[in-house]
Amino acid sequence: MVIIAILIAVALFALGRMIIRRVALDDPWLTKALTACLLLHLACAPAQIWVVDHIYGGVSDYNRYVSQGAILSEGFRHFDFSLVPAHLQGIVSDGSVSIVAGVVFAIIGVNKLGGFFVFSFLSFVGIIFFYRAFTTTFGRAGSRRYGYLLFFLPTLIFWTADVSKEAIMTFLLGLTAYGCARVLANRKGGYWMILLSSAGGVFIRPNEVLLALGGFIMAMLIRPANPNVRLKGSRRTAALIFLGSLLAVSIFVTLHYLPGVNGSLSLTQISTNNNVGVAGNGSSNLSYSPSILAYPQDVYSVLFDPLPITAHGTSELLSAVENTVLLIVVLTSLRRLLLVPRVALARTYVAMCVVFTGAFFYAFAALGNAGLIERERAVMMPFFLVLLCIPRGPRHSPPRYEWELPRRARTARRKALTLRASAGRRASSGRHGGIAQPPLPP
């Protein structure tokens, strides 16, 4: 079994290297960074098993997914897709993860470590999608800073290295983010990515799909009109109808099929349920209030709790180290954070990240359990890190980017770009039989 798992890891590493070469092209730093990221993802698969066995006493949700997936895989190999033998409680949330595990085991054989390698590899591909979303938005500006944080943040490596919702949703939300970034940058091929990833995501965590689509719709509403796109009004209307339909499906699935919701989203009740249960494997419980006045506490609970002064036990101390580093990064990124409102209007993918992270802080702080929050924030971190990596010029130097300019200068620049685009269209029309107009000076 171990030898088979090792062979699976080697095959996945070879496949990962092919993907890295295609993504990195001629960038030596990106090639090395992504290779290290891939190795860490694969290495954390056996580390996840060891930590759960020796620190959490073997208690983990993945045990149920693995056992049910093993049962389902026997039928899947013979094209029998009945879910009855596994006694699933539904196909949304936990049941969907067991089904995906069954598909994986039907292909590679029932091998727990091998399955962990496959799911960890999926999350690695999702990380690449998040990186591509950033570079689609900003080019290479700020990409190295974002890459260091995205590729090597422990939360994004460790908690996505098992058979879990986090691994699958990192992949699906990464694809969603990349598709949204392409649409918002007026590039082709984004909508089918959003459709496929959202269709899969509503079976795993429809509430997270809801946050992503809500952020994307907000970004579409404030996105400046592209003067080079014809029928832009009707196209934007059609896009909003399409996204609204996906959003409606996500809301319906969240309210009717997500476990523990029972038709209404009572964050207070969710917090109470987790505090009296065992979902966090003994992790400390956190106080929660749905009041908007408690929102700063929500941000602290999701991002920075525990810190070294409040941590208890080995697992919390390790989390506290990461949270301390994250706090330092946030404090050293205040200049970037102050630019967020301006950048959100100039690069509306940032607006999507703001909506997703802002809503995530409020909704997922209701989990009320440090262990659950630590795991589930993994899917939020790629969006949040974008806000910490907004490109900016050196301090006390002339503005390098549009969002560093004063408001009047930004407005004048946009008008000039619009006029230049209009002049380009007139010149193109003249070459095809119309009356050519002289272009504007740069």
Buried (B, 14 or more C-beta within 10 A) or exposed (E): EEEEBEBBBEBBBEEBBEBBEEBBEEBEEBBEBBBEBBBBBBBBBBBBBEBBEEBBEEEBBBEBBBBBBBBBBBBBEEEEEEBEEBEBEEEBBBBBBBBBBBBBBBEBBBBBBBBBBBBBBBBBBBBBBBBBBBBBBBEEBBBBBBBBBBBEBBBBBBBBBBBBBBBBBBBBBBBBBBBBBBBBBEEEEBBEBBBBBBEBBBBBBBBBBBBBBBBBBBBBEEBEEBBEEEEEEEEBEEBBEEBEEBBEBBBEBBBEBBEEBEEEBBBEBBBBBBBEEEBBBEBBBBEBBBEEEBBEBBBBBBBBBBBEEEBEEEBBEBBBEBBBEBBEBBEEBEEBEEBBEBBBBBBBBBBBBBBBBBBBBBBBBBBBBBBBBBBBBBBBBBBBBBBBBBBBEEEEEEEEBBBBBEEEEBEEEBEEEBEBBBBBBBBEEEEEEEEEBEEEEE
